[in-house]
Amino acid sequence: MNNAHWSGMRRYEGKIAVVSAAASGIGRATVNRLAAEGAFVVGVDIDPCVGEVMATEVENGEGVTLDCCDRDAVASTFSDILARHGRIDVLVNVVGRTAGARRTEFWESDPEVWDFVIDASLKATMSCTRQVVPSMRERRSGRIVNIASLAMLAPNPTFADYTAAKAGIVGLTRALAVELAPFNVTVNAVSPGQVDTPATQAGHSPELRARMSALIPLGRYGEPDEIASGIAFLGSDDASFITGHNLVISGGRAFG
């Protein structure tokens, strides 16, 4: 990715940021954006290639292999990050999964698939957030940005589990925004619409892509960099008086 366009913006100079799901898609774009603006970025991902991604794409960062559904591993990893860097200024929770090929109509859905989707989205977001809140409260400073989804505003059939998980992330965001406001910690969400990530490139046929694009007033899928722009804003001091907000980035498909 070419970060030259953003290198003149240094909103994250001296900041320590952690980004989950950092090996591809929105997480990868966010890593590049925050690093280009001066942050030292720790990218975590269940995919071991996160180390190579971080080493080759950013000068000021590191990659850590982490399953965000494993609470013990999350606690250990974040403890190590805090020990190495002294603080975490910004947390971006991009982690999340759909049921993939196991999607079915609600009345035929498997409770174990529901558990998987909620664990990989809502609970993983909760687990990572829980590890940074104590130090942010103590320092009376912090930014948390959670990735939700347009699905909670414009649901599609067979996505009830994913829609519920992402709606839960917005609810968690707003509850924590109120709870952490006295400590000068802001918590916001971003709800992307259709985005041109490796997952959609692999899973969306040309016909599906054309149908979905026709529903978007701007007529196309978003780019990961465009979602990262919204994340970078909410995680910066430019958004210091914004908390509990759900920023919808959908090309006009739906509104928050």
Backbone torsions as a table, in degrees:
resi	resn	phi	psi	omega
1	MET	NA	144.4	179.4
2	ASN	-94.3	113.6	-177.1
3	ASN	-100.1	6.4	-175.0
4	ALA	-59.4	-34.5	-177.7
5	HIS	-60.6	-32.5	-174.6
6	TRP	-100.3	-5.8	-172.7
7	SER	-65.4	-20.6	178.5
8	GLY	-78.9	-15.8	177.6
9	MET	-93.1	119.9	-174.2
10	ARG	-118.7	44.0	-177.6
11	ARG	-66.1	-18.6	-175.9
12	TYR	-109.5	15.7	-179.9
13	GLU	-55.5	124.3	178.3
14	GLY	79.7	2.3	-178.8
15	LYS	-89.8	150.4	172.8
16	ILE	-108.2	121.2	-178.6
17	ALA	-122.1	144.8	173.2
18	VAL	-118.7	130.5	-179.7
19	VAL	-126.1	125.0	176.6
20	SER	-90.9	164.9	-175.8
21	ALA	53.2	44.8	-169.0
22	ALA	-84.7	-6.1	-172.4
23	ALA	-81.6	-16.5	-177.3
24	SER	-158.7	171.4	171.3
25	GLY	58.5	-136.0	-176.4
26	ILE	-63.8	-40.1	179.4
27	GLY	-62.0	-43.5	179.7
28	ARG	-64.3	-43.0	177.9
29	ALA	-63.4	-36.8	179.8
30	THR	-67.7	-42.6	175.8
31	VAL	-54.4	-49.6	-178.5
32	ASN	-63.4	-40.1	-177.9
33	ARG	-67.3	-47.8	-178.5
34	LEU	-65.9	-39.4	178.0
35	ALA	-64.6	-39.8	179.2
36	ALA	-63.8	-27.1	179.3
37	GLU	-92.5	8.4	170.6
38	GLY	110.3	-4.8	-178.2
39	ALA	-75.5	151.0	161.7
40	PHE	-88.9	118.8	-171.9
41	VAL	-111.2	128.1	170.3
42	VAL	-100.4	112.7	178.0
43	GLY	-96.8	127.9	178.2
44	VAL	-118.3	145.8	-178.6
45	ASP	-164.9	150.2	175.8
46	ILE	-69.1	-22.8	179.1
47	ASP	-79.7	119.8	-178.5
48	PRO	-59.9	-16.8	-179.5
49	CYS	-69.2	-5.8	179.5
50	VAL	-59.1	-33.2	178.4
51	GLY	-63.2	-43.6	178.8
52	GLU	-67.7	-40.7	178.4
53	VAL	-57.8	-48.6	-177.9
54	MET	-66.4	-38.7	-177.1
55	ALA	-68.9	-34.0	-174.9
56	THR	-93.4	-21.7	-172.5
57	GLU	-107.0	-21.5	179.7
58	VAL	-131.5	144.6	178.2
59	GLU	-84.6	-31.1	-173.7
60	ASN	-114.4	76.1	179.9
61	GLY	-175.9	179.8	178.5
62	GLU	-153.6	154.3	178.6
63	GLY	-112.6	142.0	179.8
64	VAL	-133.4	127.3	175.7
65	THR	-75.7	125.1	-176.0
66	LEU	-153.1	130.6	169.1
67	ASP	-90.2	106.6	-175.1
68	CYS	-70.0	-6.9	174.3
69	CYS	-85.2	-11.3	-179.9
70	ASP	-93.7	100.3	-172.7
71	ARG	-61.9	-38.8	179.2
72	ASP	-65.0	-41.7	178.8
73	ALA	-65.9	-38.3	177.5
74	VAL	-61.9	-47.2	-179.4
75	ALA	-60.6	-44.1	-179.1
76	SER	-66.3	-43.3	-178.0
77	THR	-65.3	-45.8	-179.2
78	PHE	-68.4	-33.9	174.8
79	SER	-61.7	-41.4	178.2
80	ASP	-65.1	-41.9	179.6
81	ILE	-62.0	-44.7	179.4
82	LEU	-64.7	-37.1	179.2
83	ALA	-67.1	-38.5	-177.9
84	ARG	-75.0	-38.9	-170.3
85	HIS	-111.6	-9.2	174.4
86	GLY	86.0	-21.4	-178.2
87	ARG	-169.4	165.4	168.1
88	ILE	-127.8	115.9	-178.2
89	ASP	-84.3	-34.8	-174.0
90	VAL	-137.6	131.5	173.2
91	LEU	-119.4	127.4	175.4
92	VAL	-117.6	112.2	-179.2
93	ASN	-93.2	94.2	178.4
94	VAL	-93.6	-17.4	-172.9
95	VAL	-53.4	141.0	178.6
96	GLY	169.4	150.7	-179.4
97	ARG	-141.7	151.2	168.8
98	THR	-97.7	176.8	177.8
99	ALA	-76.6	-10.8	178.5
100	GLY	59.5	-130.3	-176.7
101	ALA	-68.1	-12.4	-179.1
102	ARG	-89.5	8.5	178.6
103	ARG	-66.3	137.3	176.0
104	THR	-145.9	172.0	171.1
105	GLU	-60.0	152.4	-173.9
106	PHE	-54.5	-43.6	-174.0
107	TRP	-70.7	-10.2	175.9
108	GLU	-111.0	5.3	-172.3
109	SER	-71.9	151.2	-178.3
110	ASP	-94.0	123.5	178.4
111	PRO	-55.1	-30.4	178.3
112	GLU	-67.5	-32.8	175.9
113	VAL	-68.9	-40.2	174.8
114	TRP	-57.5	-45.8	178.9
115	ASP	-58.7	-43.2	-179.9
116	PHE	-60.2	-48.6	-176.6
117	VAL	-66.1	-43.7	-179.4
118	ILE	-69.1	-38.9	176.8
119	ASP	-61.5	-42.5	-174.0
120	ALA	-79.9	-11.0	-178.8
121	SER	-117.3	-74.4	-174.9
122	LEU	-67.6	-51.2	-175.7
123	LYS	-69.3	-35.8	177.5
124	ALA	-64.8	-40.2	175.9
125	THR	-62.1	-43.8	178.2
126	MET	-61.4	-44.5	-176.4
127	SER	-62.9	-45.3	179.9
128	CYS	-66.5	-41.8	-179.1
129	THR	-63.2	-40.4	-178.4
130	ARG	-59.7	-29.7	-177.7
131	GLN	-76.5	-24.0	-177.4
132	VAL	-97.9	-21.1	-173.4
133	VAL	-61.5	-45.0	-177.7
134	PRO	-56.8	-45.2	-178.8
135	SER	-71.8	-34.7	176.4
136	MET	-65.1	-41.7	177.2
137	ARG	-61.1	-45.4	-177.8
138	GLU	-62.3	-39.4	-179.6
139	ARG	-83.5	-11.3	-177.5
140	ARG	55.7	48.1	179.6
141	SER	-166.3	135.0	175.6
142	GLY	170.2	155.1	177.1
143	ARG	-131.9	128.3	176.6
144	ILE	-124.3	128.2	177.9
145	VAL	-125.1	121.2	-178.7
146	ASN	-107.3	138.6	179.5
147	ILE	-95.2	115.8	175.9
148	ALA	-100.1	-135.0	-178.0
149	SER	-167.1	151.9	171.8
150	LEU	-60.4	-20.4	-177.4
151	ALA	-55.5	-31.4	-179.0
152	MET	-73.8	-18.3	178.9
153	LEU	-101.8	-30.7	-179.5
154	ALA	-136.9	74.8	-173.3
155	PRO	-67.5	153.1	173.3
156	ASN	-113.7	150.9	176.8
157	PRO	-57.7	148.3	178.7
158	THR	71.4	11.1	178.2
159	PHE	-116.3	26.6	-176.4
160	ALA	-60.3	-41.0	-178.7
161	ASP	-64.8	-47.2	-179.7
162	TYR	-65.5	-41.4	178.9
163	THR	-61.7	-44.3	179.4
164	ALA	-64.2	-41.3	180.0
165	ALA	-63.6	-43.8	-178.1
166	LYS	-72.9	-34.1	173.4
167	ALA	-63.2	-36.8	176.1
168	GLY	-62.7	-34.9	177.8
169	ILE	-65.3	-39.6	177.2
170	VAL	-66.3	-40.8	176.7
171	GLY	-62.3	-43.7	176.7
172	LEU	-60.5	-43.2	179.7
173	THR	-56.9	-47.7	-175.7
174	ARG	-71.2	-37.2	177.8
175	ALA	-65.1	-44.1	180.0
176	LEU	-70.0	-31.2	177.9
177	ALA	-58.4	-42.6	179.2
178	VAL	-71.1	-42.7	-175.9
179	GLU	-67.5	-34.8	-174.5
180	LEU	-98.9	-6.6	-179.9
181	ALA	-56.0	-40.1	179.5
182	PRO	-62.2	-14.5	-178.9
183	PHE	-105.2	12.9	178.7
184	ASN	62.0	32.3	175.0
185	VAL	-109.4	121.7	178.8
186	THR	-98.7	146.5	180.0
187	VAL	-134.0	119.0	-178.8
188	ASN	-133.6	166.4	178.9
189	ALA	-125.6	155.6	171.4
190	VAL	-124.5	129.2	177.9
191	SER	-113.3	97.3	178.8
192	PRO	-75.9	150.1	167.8
193	GLY	-87.5	-143.9	178.0
194	GLN	-69.8	127.3	-176.6
195	VAL	-127.6	141.9	-176.3
196	ASP	-82.3	74.8	179.7
197	THR	-102.6	168.9	174.8
198	PRO	-55.4	-34.0	-179.8
199	ALA	-65.9	-44.6	179.6
200	THR	-72.9	-33.6	177.3
201	GLN	-62.1	-36.9	-179.4
202	ALA	-79.8	-32.8	-171.0
203	GLY	-101.4	-12.3	-177.3
204	HIS	-107.0	116.0	175.7
205	SER	-68.0	161.9	176.5
206	PRO	-55.9	-35.4	-180.0
207	GLU	-68.1	-45.1	178.1
208	LEU	-63.6	-42.2	179.8
209	ARG	-60.4	-41.1	178.8
210	ALA	-65.1	-42.1	178.9
211	ARG	-64.2	-44.3	-179.5
212	MET	-66.5	-41.0	-179.8
213	SER	-63.1	-33.1	-180.0
214	ALA	-66.6	-21.5	178.6
215	LEU	-84.3	-9.9	-175.5
216	ILE	-99.3	119.0	-178.8
217	PRO	-52.4	-36.5	177.8
218	LEU	-78.5	-5.3	167.4
219	GLY	78.3	16.0	-177.9
220	ARG	-158.5	166.4	170.6
221	TYR	-74.4	151.2	173.4
222	GLY	-76.2	162.5	174.6
223	GLU	-99.1	147.3	177.5
224	PRO	-52.4	-37.2	179.1
225	ASP	-61.3	-31.9	-179.6
226	GLU	-71.3	-33.5	174.8
227	ILE	-71.8	-40.6	179.0
228	ALA	-60.6	-30.9	177.6
229	SER	-62.2	-43.5	177.8
230	GLY	-66.3	-40.4	177.6
231	ILE	-62.1	-45.4	-178.8
232	ALA	-62.2	-36.1	177.1
233	PHE	-64.9	-51.2	-176.0
234	LEU	-66.6	-26.8	178.7
235	GLY	-85.4	-3.9	-175.7
236	SER	-100.0	171.4	176.7
237	ASP	-71.6	-12.0	173.5
238	ASP	-62.7	-24.0	-178.7
239	ALA	-106.8	29.6	-172.9
240	SER	-64.6	-20.0	-179.9
241	PHE	-109.7	20.4	177.6
242	ILE	-116.5	122.9	175.1
243	THR	-151.7	147.3	-177.4
244	GLY	77.5	11.9	-175.8
245	HIS	-92.6	145.2	173.1
246	ASN	-112.0	104.7	-177.8
247	LEU	-86.1	113.6	179.8
248	VAL	-90.2	123.5	179.1
249	ILE	-122.0	92.2	-168.4
250	SER	-136.5	9.9	-177.0
251	GLY	66.3	21.1	179.6
252	GLY	91.8	5.0	-178.1
253	ARG	-64.1	-36.3	178.1
254	ALA	-156.0	167.4	-175.8
255	PHE	-128.6	146.1	-180.0
256	GLY	-73.0	NA	NA
